[in-house]
Structure formats: C-alpha cells, structure tokens
Amino acid sequence: MFLYLQRNQEIMTMKYQTVLLTVLMMALVDTTVVRAESSSNVKNEVIKEGLILDLNADQGVKVVGGRVASWTNQVEWKVKTFVATRDANHEKGTGHPTLKENVAAIRGHNTVVFRRHELINSNEEAFDHLITGNGYTWFTVILVYSQVSGLKDVNSFFGNLKNGGKYEGFWAGLKDDNTLWIGSRNGITFGRWDENNPQVLGPKLQENRYYIVAGRMGAGTGKVKIELFVNKTTPVASKPYPVNPQANSSKMAIGQERDATNHPGHESFDGEFARVLMWDRPLNNQEFEKTLMWLRETYGIRESEIESQ
C-alpha cells in the first residue's frame, strides 16, 4: 500500500512538473513574439510627414566597376538620385565612393564609404525652402576616419551651399581633429563663421565608431534656433540663426559642402554613411525621440554607448 501511494505521488509530481514546464515555455514563446513585434514596430515607425530624403546604404546604391555611381532617394519626391559627377580618378578629387556591405557593428547593414568623394543631386531649388522659413531636421548614421585637410577645419559631409556669392545654404562637417560642427548660412554676409553663418560646435568624434548625429532648425522668420544632437535627444549645442527669406542655396551634395566644381574633394570628409534622413520641417520632441529610438534599434547603437557621450 505504501509503495502504491508513493508511486502515485511520484506520478502526480511528474505531471505537475510537466504542466509547469509547459506554462514556462508558453510564457517564453509569448515574450519572444512580443519582443519581435515590438522590434518590428520600431523599425516601421519612420516619421513620414515632411520626409524628403532617405538615403539608405542597403537600398538604391548602384555600383559600377567596384565604385558607387549613384545613390537613390527612397522617398517619392522631386529629388531622385545623387550621382558621382566626376571621373573616378579625377585629379582634384576622386568622385566615386565605395560600398561596404554587411557591417557587423551596425547589425549587418551596409555603408557608403567616402574618402574625399562626393555625390551630387542636380536639382538647384529643391532644398531652398529649408533655410528660408520651413526649418529642417536631419539624421545621419555616420562613422568618421582621420581627416585629410584641404581647407583648414572644413571637412564637410553634406551641404547645399551656393557655389559662389555668399555661399548660402546649410551644411555639416568636421574640424581636422574630427570635432563636429553644423550650421546654416543666410547669404547676408560672407564670413565663414559669424552671426549670419553660425557654427554650432559639438564634441570630438572618435574614429571608427558609429554615431547617430542629427541637426534641427526651427521654422519661421526672424531668429530661430539651430540645434546639434549626438546619440541623444538633448542637444549638445545650439545657436540662433537669422532667417533670410531671400536666401538662395543650391544643389545638395553628399560627401562635401556643395557642388564644388572649382575644387572637388577639397572640403570633403573621410568616413561612412549608413543612413541620411531629412525633413523639411523641425520634428517636435516626441517625433525626434521616436526617430532616434528607431535608428538605435535598427542599427544597434547601444544605450550604454549613448550614455557614455
């Protein structure tokens, strides 16, 4: 009798353990599904309103003979394609970047590698309204190399400055030591850095490390604020900018400050882009945070890296 009761107790214990294990496995499966759905939701939450540019190194990159010939905007807008406008071995600047595929540090995404290269869009007017009243927001997923100085402390990674006159437009770049800067130029005065052409200075970026770098300028006329962000939703620096509604900027260049026909590659940067996003309005704080979190999730920029800045 004792053996019979003991055997029944063992059977009941085994059944209980089996049920408990089943419940735990179901809970784990549910957790995995929720996490996957959450991750999927984050990846799909790019802000569409006002989005005018999405250069994604995973899509729309045309490679010819091992060099990037063009990079196509993933947004349906009047700006379509950025092209290498000069011969790959141009004596004043090698016009063609390269494609770097499956980069482990950013979850297997691609990057476009610039070494004093440039890609130009031919539309002269498309980006004018961003500095004459609309304002803007841009995000980049970027890595920098050691810079090769042409003009001291001007190593631009994008810009639409007018190619002459007072060089109005907006731009972003690095000093020779990789100190980050951004700015807008209103065409009222010529000075490279003055009250009409503010230089918003950020931190010194480490070489061979991926960052989320962003800029935002307020909408309206009069004085608005330009803000610079690095990996966080709080700006690392800001400066006022006097809007000139008559400013007339030019073609957008990726890899340098303008379509510098007189010295291609001279004011360009050395580094990589995984993503370039632009809106023709200032995103509000909630939208900005949402975009940052989406990029962090997509490219695996860890929170600890962000907090260490």
Summary of the structure (lengths in Angstrom):
residues: 309
radius of gyration: 24.6
end to end distance: 71.5
largest distance: 104.4
contacts: 1016
relative contact order: 0.19
helix: 22%
strand: 34%
